[in-house]
Amino acid sequence: MAGPGRLASVSECSELDFPAYSDVDSVRPFSRYLDAIRCISASRSGWSGCSRSSSSPSACTSSDHSPFAVDLLFEAETAAVDDKVLGDPGLREIAAQMVRDRHIHGLVMAFDREPGVLGRWFSELDVDWVVAGKDNGSFPDGSPDQWSVRRWTHALAVMVQALGGAQRYLRREWPTTAGGGIEDIEDALMKLSATDEPADGLLLARFSQASISTMLGFADALASAKNDVRAMEKIWALLEVYTCVWDAAETLMPPLQAESRLLRNEDMKSLVREMEDVFSRSMHKMRQAIWTMIRDVKALITSKESWGAIPGNGQVHYTTRLVAEHLKLFWRYRSALNPIIVLKQLSDSWDSNLSCGTAIFGRRTIYSTDQAIAYMIHQLQCQLEAAESRSFSDPSLRYLFLANNSDFVMQPFVDSFSDFPVRIISNEMSKIDGYLESYVSVSWEPVVSCLHDQFQTMLCFSKQPSLTTFMCELQRIYNAHKLRRIPNLHLRVRLRKAIIGKVIGAYEGYLADQYDVQDRYLGHDSGRGPPLPPRSSTSVMLDMLNELFEG
């Protein structure tokens, strides 16, 4: 089964002069690995500068941002997940260097006879706290955060690639080209099946099993952490760690599984089964935790308590902001979420008692992340419409509230996620267009209607009551709406254009009709009534309307 994004393999090591394991008597920490990993972690998290003694961002030169601010988790939201950690060439090079330096070789050889070898390696990977907290599931600062997750995923990437590089070296008969597949590995292993597994390979498998089992303790602790503490960071951390663990299993296990099937060493087979079980249990726990948090987001949308305090000026609601951040995360990690959603649907129905609008999905099962997102957006709009009907007596504020909130949710999918299904975007954007049209109609139609009193226009031309009423009403609505805020520039421009088209279009049409009446029936020099405004008088009105919604 293909994972969300494969870990890139370490540079091949077949040309290296690898010493016999008996040549290595002890293991000394290589601080340059630690320094290199910390620099990559710091650069990925927005810091520059590294210190050998640093184990937290405070020891690096800080940027202007806190690493634990929720909004920082989404600054690079348009980047592919693979590009953020798993495909980092710097991490691959560190792993390759560990193999070239014989460092993995020394760790494997010393593992059975020297206590603390695993702890020293984890210290070099900048995750010594994983070993320290393996019995109680603790985190470096008491709870999962962005910094600890980044350090952990970087460490797992280096670990898996370094172990894989050492494994490939021990199996020089295995294909070393990018095109080599599991069938080629099995063909090569057939040549070795007549003998027991070499001792070096068994030692490496034992060290790998201990390393992975200890490392995944962090993932298990993360899955068990309470949802009510920094929930936004937890869902991001779960998705990031789950993706990395999935790819680690897809990278490390196939060669070991092939070897276990074909070789007769029972110890080797037992170690491989243990690693399979560790990966399987950890991923199952994280899937359960991720699904629980997805259900929590749905509950957040449909709960009446979530919509208690509605902004009085039609601004974006706090719940809308929170849901939007979750939906952006879900789409970025869709390759991990898709199988989770499908697996859970086999035993648990997504639908519950819905308050309105089940027509989009009805009782059908949701099979993909984009369907789940569309479902949640629909439910969010149902709640927004219910909330505005309870909170706003002014219909223009109702439609402004709906447009602002709906646009806030959809804008990332329009601007940043080019691969989000067009049909969903089109459906939701048409709803926003409807809100804008309704706003223009209820707010500005009364202004335009002042120009449509044909009875006054024809019988009371000399006093021009329609034009005077129009100007007064225009000024009144302008004053009432000028400070209403639309934060999204594109939405603000769209609404201004719609208002300008309606108001100035009607005004220019009115002037054209009046000039026509004057020319046809009264003559240019009749002297009856005040003169009509010049045809160019719309410029002042245009400047006025372009100041709307600045807040």
C-alpha positions in Angstrom: 0.0 0.0 0.0 1.5 3.3 -1.0 1.9 5.9 1.7 1.3 9.6 1.7 4.9 10.3 0.5 7.9 8.0 0.4 11.0 8.7 2.4 13.9 9.3 -0.1 16.5 6.6 0.3 20.0 7.3 1.6 22.8 7.5 -1.0 24.1 4.0 -1.7 27.0 2.8 0.4 28.3 -0.2 -1.6 31.5 1.6 -2.5 32.4 2.3 1.1 35.2 0.6 2.9 33.0 -0.7 5.7 35.1 -2.3 8.6 34.2 -5.5 10.3 32.0 -4.9 13.3 34.7 -6.4 15.6 37.0 -3.4 14.7 34.7 -1.0 16.6 35.1 -1.2 20.4 33.0 1.7 21.6 30.7 4.5 20.6 31.4 8.1 21.0 28.8 10.8 20.3 29.3 12.7 17.1 28.1 16.2 17.9 28.2 17.3 14.3 25.2 15.2 13.6 23.3 16.8 16.4 24.4 20.3 15.3 23.3 19.6 11.7 19.9 18.2 12.7 19.3 21.2 15.0 20.1 23.7 12.2 17.7 22.0 9.9 15.0 21.9 12.6 15.6 25.6 13.4 15.5 26.7 9.7 12.2 24.7 9.2 10.6 26.4 12.2 11.6 30.0 11.4 14.9 30.4 13.4 18.4 31.0 12.3 21.6 30.2 14.1 22.3 27.1 16.1 24.1 26.1 19.3 25.4 22.7 20.3 23.8 23.1 23.6 20.5 24.1 22.3 17.5 21.8 22.6 14.8 24.3 22.2 14.2 27.3 19.9 15.3 29.7 22.6 18.9 28.7 22.1 18.7 29.7 18.4 18.5 33.2 17.1 14.8 33.8 17.1 12.6 35.3 14.4 9.8 37.7 15.2 7.3 34.8 15.8 6.6 32.4 18.6 6.9 28.8 17.4 3.8 27.8 19.3 1.4 30.4 17.8 -1.3 28.4 16.1 -1.3 30.6 13.0 2.4 29.7 12.3 1.4 26.2 11.7 -0.3 27.3 8.5 2.2 29.9 7.1 3.4 27.4 4.6 0.0 25.9 4.0 0.4 25.8 0.2 3.6 23.6 0.4 3.3 19.9 -0.2 3.6 17.9 3.0 6.4 15.8 1.6 8.5 19.0 1.0 8.3 20.0 4.7 10.1 17.1 6.3 10.2 13.8 4.5 12.0 14.9 1.4 14.5 17.2 3.0 17.9 16.6 1.3 19.7 17.8 4.4 18.3 15.0 6.5 19.1 12.4 3.8 22.7 13.6 3.8 23.0 13.4 7.6 21.8 9.8 7.4 24.2 9.0 4.6 27.1 10.5 6.5 26.3 8.4 9.6 26.7 5.3 7.4 29.8 6.6 5.7 31.4 7.5 9.0 30.8 3.9 10.3 28.8 5.5 13.0 25.7 3.2 12.6 28.1 0.3 12.4 29.6 1.2 15.8 26.2 1.7 17.4 24.9 -1.6 16.2 28.0 -3.4 17.4 28.0 -1.8 20.8 24.2 -2.1 21.4 24.2 -5.5 23.0 27.2 -5.0 25.3 27.2 -1.3 26.3 24.2 0.2 28.3 23.1 3.6 27.2 23.9 3.2 23.5 20.3 3.9 22.4 20.2 7.0 24.6 23.3 8.4 23.1 22.1 7.9 19.6 18.8 9.5 20.4 20.7 12.4 21.9 22.6 12.8 18.6 19.2 12.8 16.9 18.0 15.6 19.2 15.3 13.5 20.8 16.9 12.3 24.0 13.6 13.2 25.8 11.9 10.3 23.9 14.1 7.8 25.7 13.7 9.6 29.0 9.9 9.6 28.7 9.2 6.2 27.2 7.8 4.8 30.4 5.4 7.7 31.1 4.8 9.1 27.7 6.0 12.6 28.6 6.9 15.4 26.2 9.9 17.7 26.5 7.8 20.6 27.8 4.9 18.7 29.2 2.6 18.7 26.1 3.1 18.2 22.3 4.0 21.3 20.5 5.3 22.3 17.0 9.0 22.3 18.1 9.0 18.8 19.6 7.1 17.4 16.6 9.5 18.9 14.2 12.5 17.5 16.1 10.9 14.1 16.3 9.9 13.9 12.6 13.4 15.0 11.6 14.9 12.4 13.9 12.7 9.6 12.6 13.6 10.5 9.0 17.3 10.4 9.7 16.9 7.2 11.7 15.0 5.3 9.1 17.2 6.3 6.3 20.4 5.6 8.2 19.1 2.1 9.2 18.0 1.5 5.6 21.5 2.5 4.3 23.2 0.1 6.7 20.8 -2.6 5.7 21.4 -2.1 2.0 25.2 -2.3 2.6 24.8 -5.7 4.3 22.9 -6.9 1.3 25.2 -6.0 -1.5 23.5 -8.6 -3.7 20.3 -6.5 -3.5 19.6 -4.1 -6.4 21.0 -0.6 -5.7 19.4 1.2 -8.6 16.2 3.3 -8.2 14.4 0.8 -10.4 15.0 -2.2 -8.1 11.7 -3.6 -6.6 10.8 -6.0 -4.0 10.8 -8.9 -6.5 14.5 -8.2 -7.2 15.2 -8.3 -3.5 13.4 -11.6 -3.1 15.4 -13.1 -6.1 18.6 -12.0 -4.4 17.6 -13.4 -1.1 16.9 -16.8 -2.6 20.6 -17.2 -3.0 21.1 -16.7 0.8 18.2 -18.9 1.9 20.3 -22.0 2.3 22.2 -20.5 5.2 21.2 -18.8 8.5 21.0 -15.1 8.7 24.5 -13.6 9.1 25.2 -12.3 12.6 25.7 -8.7 11.5 22.2 -8.6 9.9 20.6 -10.0 13.1 22.4 -7.3 15.2 21.2 -4.6 12.9 17.6 -5.9 13.0 17.8 -6.0 16.8 19.1 -2.4 17.0 16.5 -1.3 14.4 13.6 -2.9 16.4 14.7 -1.3 19.7 15.2 2.1 18.0 11.8 2.1 16.3 9.9 0.8 19.3 11.4 3.5 21.5 10.8 6.2 18.9 7.2 5.4 18.4 6.5 5.9 22.1 6.2 9.6 21.3 3.5 8.8 18.7 1.6 6.7 21.2 1.8 9.4 23.8 0.6 12.0 21.3 -2.4 9.9 20.4 -3.3 9.6 24.0 -2.8 13.3 24.9 -6.0 15.1 26.0 -7.9 16.8 23.2 -8.8 19.9 25.3 -5.3 21.2 25.6 -3.9 23.0 22.5 -6.3 21.0 20.3 -5.3 22.9 17.2 -1.7 21.9 17.6 -2.6 18.4 18.5 -4.5 17.7 15.2 -1.6 19.1 13.2 0.9 17.1 15.2 -1.1 13.9 14.8 -1.3 14.3 11.0 2.3 15.2 10.7 3.5 12.3 12.9 1.1 9.9 11.3 2.3 10.7 7.8 6.0 10.3 8.9 5.3 7.0 10.6 3.4 5.7 7.6 6.3 6.5 5.3 8.9 5.1 7.7 7.1 1.8 7.7 6.8 1.8 3.9 10.5 2.5 3.6 12.0 0.3 6.3 9.8 -2.8 6.4 9.5 -4.3 2.9 13.2 -5.4 2.7 13.0 -6.8 6.2 9.7 -8.6 5.4 11.2 -10.1 2.3 14.2 -11.3 4.2 12.1 -12.7 7.0 10.0 -14.8 4.5 12.9 -16.3 2.8 15.5 -16.9 5.5 15.3 -19.6 8.2 16.5 -17.6 11.2 13.7 -17.6 13.7 15.2 -14.7 15.7 15.2 -12.6 12.6 11.5 -13.5 11.8 10.5 -12.7 15.4 12.2 -9.3 15.3 10.5 -8.4 12.0 7.1 -9.4 13.4 7.7 -7.3 16.5 8.5 -4.3 14.3 5.4 -4.9 12.2 3.3 -5.0 15.4 4.8 -1.8 16.7 4.1 0.1 13.5 0.6 -1.4 13.3 -0.4 -0.6 16.9 1.0 3.0 16.8 -0.7 3.8 13.5 -4.0 2.3 14.8 -3.8 4.5 17.9 -3.1 7.6 15.8 -5.9 6.8 13.3 -8.4 6.6 16.3 -7.2 9.9 17.7 -7.4 11.6 14.3 -10.9 10.4 13.7 -11.9 11.5 17.2 -10.7 15.0 16.4 -12.5 15.1 13.1 -15.7 14.2 14.9 -14.9 17.0 17.4 -14.7 19.5 14.5 -18.0 18.4 13.3 -19.4 18.7 16.8 -17.9 22.2 17.0 -19.8 23.2 13.9 -23.2 21.9 14.9 -23.1 22.9 18.6 -25.3 25.8 19.5 -22.8 26.9 22.1 -20.3 27.5 19.3 -22.4 30.3 17.9 -23.3 32.2 21.1 -21.5 35.5 20.5 -22.1 36.8 17.0 -20.0 39.8 15.9 -22.4 42.8 15.6 -20.7 44.3 12.6 -21.0 41.2 10.3 -17.3 40.2 10.8 -15.9 36.6 10.7 -16.9 34.6 13.7 -14.3 32.9 15.9 -15.9 29.4 15.2 -15.6 30.1 11.5 -11.9 30.9 11.9 -11.3 27.7 13.9 -13.1 25.5 11.5 -11.4 27.1 8.5 -7.9 26.3 10.0 -9.0 22.7 10.5 -10.2 22.3 7.0 -7.0 23.7 5.6 -5.1 21.1 7.6 -7.4 18.3 6.4 -6.8 19.2 2.8 -3.0 19.5 3.2 -2.9 16.0 4.8 -5.5 14.4 2.5 -3.3 11.6 1.4 -3.2 10.4 5.0 -6.8 11.2 5.8 -8.4 9.5 2.8 -7.7 5.9 4.0 -8.6 6.9 7.6 -12.0 8.2 6.4 -12.7 5.1 4.3 -11.7 2.7 7.0 -13.8 4.4 9.7 -16.8 4.5 7.4 -16.8 0.7 7.3 -17.7 0.6 11.0 -19.0 4.1 11.9 -21.6 6.2 10.2 -20.5 9.8 9.5 -24.1 11.1 9.4 -25.9 11.9 12.6 -29.1 14.0 13.3 -28.5 16.9 11.1 -30.3 20.2 11.7 -30.7 21.1 8.1 -29.7 20.5 4.5 -28.9 16.8 4.2 -29.4 17.0 0.4 -25.7 17.3 -0.5 -24.8 13.8 0.9 -28.0 12.6 2.5 -27.1 9.3 4.1 -24.4 8.3 1.7 -21.0 7.3 3.0 -18.2 9.9 2.5 -15.2 8.3 0.8 -12.6 11.1 0.6 -11.3 14.2 2.3 -12.8 16.6 -0.3 -16.2 15.2 0.4 -15.7 15.5 4.1 -14.6 19.1 3.7 -17.6 19.9 1.5 -19.9 18.3 4.0 -18.4 20.4 6.9 -18.6 23.6 4.8 -22.3 22.9 4.1 -23.0 22.3 7.8 -21.1 25.4 8.7 -23.2 27.5 6.3 -26.4 26.0 7.9 -25.2 27.2 11.3 -24.2 30.6 10.0 -27.6 31.1 8.5 -29.3 30.0 11.7 -27.1 32.3 13.7 -27.6 35.4 11.6 -31.4 35.0 11.6 -31.3 35.1 15.4 -28.8 37.9 15.7 -29.4 40.6 13.1 -32.5 42.7 12.6 -30.8 44.6 9.7 -31.0 42.3 6.7 -28.0 44.0 5.1 -25.8 42.9 8.1 -27.1 39.4 7.7 -25.9 39.0 4.2 -22.6 40.8 5.0 -22.0 38.3 7.8 -22.8 35.3 5.6 -20.6 36.6 2.8 -17.6 37.4 5.1 -17.7 34.1 6.9 -18.3 31.9 3.8 -15.6 33.7 1.9 -13.1 33.3 4.8 -13.6 29.5 4.7 -13.4 29.2 0.9 -10.6 31.7 0.1 -7.6 29.3 0.8 -9.1 26.7 -1.5 -9.6 29.3 -4.2 -6.2 31.0 -3.9 -3.8 28.4 -2.7 -5.1 24.9 -3.2 -5.2 24.5 -7.0 -6.0 20.8 -6.8 -9.1 21.2 -4.7 -12.2 20.0 -6.7 -13.5 22.7 -9.0 -17.1 21.5 -8.6 -17.0 22.2 -4.8 -15.5 25.6 -5.3 -18.0 26.6 -7.9 -20.9 25.5 -5.7 -19.7 27.4 -2.7 -18.7 30.5 -4.6 -22.2 30.7 -6.2 -23.6 30.8 -2.7 -21.3 33.7 -1.8 -22.4 35.5 -5.1 -26.0 35.0 -3.9 -25.2 36.7 -0.5 -23.6 39.6 -2.3 -26.5 40.1 -4.7 -28.9 40.0 -1.7 -26.9 42.5 0.2 -26.8 44.9 -2.8 -30.5 44.4 -3.3 -31.6 45.1 0.3 -29.1 47.9 0.9 -28.9 49.9 -2.3 -32.1 49.2 -4.2 -33.9 51.8 -2.0 -31.4 54.3 -3.2 -31.9 53.4 -6.8 -35.7 53.3 -6.5 -35.6 57.1 -5.8 -34.8 57.6 -9.5 -37.6 55.4 -10.8 -40.6 57.5 -9.7 -41.7 58.3 -13.3 -44.7 60.2 -12.1 -42.6 62.8 -10.2 -40.0 62.8 -13.0 -42.6 63.8 -15.6 -44.9 66.1 -13.7 -42.5 67.8 -11.3 -39.5 68.1 -13.5 -38.7 71.6 -12.5 -38.1 70.6 -8.9 -36.2 67.4 -9.6 -37.5 65.7 -6.5 -36.3 62.3 -7.6 -32.7 63.5 -7.9 -32.8 65.3 -4.5 -34.3 62.2 -2.8 -31.7 60.0 -4.4 -28.8 62.1 -3.2 -30.1 62.2 0.3 -30.7 58.5 0.4 -27.3 57.8 -1.1 -25.6 59.8 1.6 -27.6 58.1 4.3 -26.7 54.6 3.2 -23.1 55.5 2.5 -22.7 56.9 6.0 -24.3 53.8 7.6 -22.2 51.3 5.5 -18.9 53.1 5.1 -17.3 51.7 8.3 -18.6 48.1 7.8 -15.5 46.0 7.2 -14.8 43.4 4.6 -11.3 42.1 5.4 -10.8 40.2 2.1 -9.6 42.6 -0.6 -11.0 40.6 -3.5 -14.4 40.3 -1.9 -14.4 44.0 -1.0 -13.5 45.0 -4.6 -16.2 42.6 -6.0 -18.9 44.1 -3.8 -17.9 47.7 -4.6 -18.1 47.0 -8.3 -21.5 45.5 -7.8 -22.7 48.6 -5.9 -21.1 51.0 -8.3 -22.6 49.2 -11.3 -26.1 49.3 -9.7 -26.0 52.9 -8.3 -24.0 54.8 -10.8 -25.5 52.8 -13.7 -29.0 53.9 -12.5 -27.8 57.5 -12.0 -26.3 57.7 -15.5 -29.4 56.2 -17.0 -31.5 58.8 -15.1 -29.4 61.7 -16.4 -29.6 60.3 -19.9 -33.4 60.2 -19.7 -33.6 63.7 -18.2 -31.3 65.2 -20.8 -33.4 63.5 -23.5 -36.6 65.0 -22.0 -35.1 68.4 -21.7 -33.8 68.3 -25.3 -37.0 67.0 -26.7 -39.7 69.0 -24.9 -38.2 72.0 -23.1 -35.2 73.0 -25.2 -31.7 73.9 -23.9 -32.5 77.5 -23.1 -36.0 77.1 -21.6 -34.8 78.3 -18.2 -37.3 76.2 -16.4 -36.0 74.6 -13.2 -32.5 74.2 -11.9 -30.0 72.9 -14.4 -29.3 69.2 -14.5 -26.0 67.9 -13.1 -23.3 67.5 -15.8 -22.8 64.1 -17.2 -19.4 63.9 -15.7 -20.7 64.4 -12.1 -20.4 60.6 -11.4 -16.7 61.0 -10.5 -17.4 62.3 -7.0 -19.9 59.6 -6.4 -17.5 57.0 -7.6 -14.8 58.1 -5.2 -17.4 57.9 -2.4 -18.4 54.4 -3.2 -14.8 53.2 -3.4 -14.3 54.1 0.2 -16.9 51.6 1.4 -16.1 48.7 3.7 -12.7 49.9 4.9 -13.8 49.5 8.5 
